[in-house]
Amino acid sequence: MGETRSFGFICPECGKAVVAQRSKFALSAAAAHMECECEKAAMQVETDGVKFRLWVPCGLCGETHQAECRAESILEGRGIGLACPKTHQICCYIGEEQQVMRQMEQLAILAQKEKNEDSETFTDNVIMYEVLSELKDIAARGGIHCTCGSKDYAIQVRRAAVDLVCKQCGGKLRLPAATDEDLDRLCCQMTLNIKSK
């Protein structure tokens, strides 16, 4: 199913969600150029048959990020997200059309919040409060530990995420805390495992 793949990103110039489709055949055969209708930003995709190289305009930090992915990650499966190295939030999504459209809705909300609320401490104060409250509940039932065996950790609160840091080995687990989807994902977790260094 699905002979086409969808590519989505937020234009750093006009702030609109850009979603473009390309056939798997076209992607495997030649470079792809997907431009926003404002004509000020475009995503570039190239392949050597084994891996894809992408240049993604980022609607979160305004820069263009370069990424490399295995061909099967781009051409198969429900989809993959590429994260902005500065904000650590997904800035581009590739996969099935429905999946990409859903992710773009979330990303458009996040990008808008980043622009509008630069003065605020958190991307979304309500979501951050709920995430911290949920973490408190998980911790109360002893559900947070590191794969090194330690249960001693510190919490670092960021603008759009919370980091759990193991006090013994320094391992870190980043939990996004900016959208309803981030909160839903955390609420499904009975335990949280910090990956040891």
Long-range contacts (C-beta under 8 A, 24 or more apart in sequence): 2-96, 2-97, 4-97, 5-74, 5-75, 5-94, 5-95, 5-96, 6-94, 6-95, 6-96, 6-97, 6-99, 6-100, 6-101, 7-32, 7-34, 7-43, 7-45, 7-92, 7-93, 7-94, 7-100, 8-92, 8-93, 8-94, 8-100, 8-101, 8-103, 8-104, 8-107, 9-43, 9-56, 9-57, 9-58, 9-59, 9-91, 9-92, 9-93, 9-107, 10-58, 10-59, 10-60, 10-91, 10-104, 10-107, 10-108, 10-111, 11-36, 11-38, 11-40, 11-41, 11-57, 11-59, 12-41, 12-57, 12-58, 12-59, 12-61, 12-62, 12-63, 13-38, 13-40, 13-41, 13-57, 14-38, 14-40, 15-59, 15-108, 15-111, 15-112, 15-115, 16-108, 17-104, 17-105, 17-107, 17-108, 18-43, 19-97, 19-100, 19-101, 19-104, 21-97, 24-75, 27-52, 27-74, 27-75, 28-71, 28-75, 43-92, 45-74, 47-71, 47-74, 54-82, 54-92, 56-82, 56-91, 56-92, 58-84, 58-86, 58-91, 58-92, 59-91, 59-107, 59-111, 60-84, 60-86, 60-87, 60-89, 60-91, 60-110, 60-111, 60-114, 61-86, 61-87, 61-91, 65-91, 65-92, 67-92, 69-94, 79-103, 87-114, 87-160, 88-160, 88-161, 88-174, 88-176, 89-160, 89-161, 89-176, 89-178, 106-179, 106-181, 109-179, 110-160, 110-178, 110-179, 113-178, 114-160, 121-159, 122-159, 122-160, 122-177, 122-178, 123-159, 123-160, 123-177, 123-178, 124-177, 124-178, 124-179, 127-177, 127-178, 127-179, 127-180, 127-182, 127-183, 128-157, 128-162, 128-177, 128-178, 130-183, 131-162, 131-175, 131-177, 131-182, 131-183, 131-186, 132-157, 132-162, 132-177, 134-183, 134-186, 134-187, 135-162, 135-164, 135-175, 135-186, 135-192, 138-189, 138-190, 138-191, 138-192, 143-189, 143-190, 143-191, 143-192, 144-191, 144-192, 144-194, 145-191, 145-192, 145-193, 145-194, 146-171, 146-193, 146-194, 146-195, 146-196, 147-171, 147-193, 147-194, 147-195, 147-196, 148-196, 148-197, 153-194, 164-192, 164-194, 165-194, 166-194, 166-196, 166-197, 169-196, 169-197, 170-197, 171-195, 171-196, 171-197
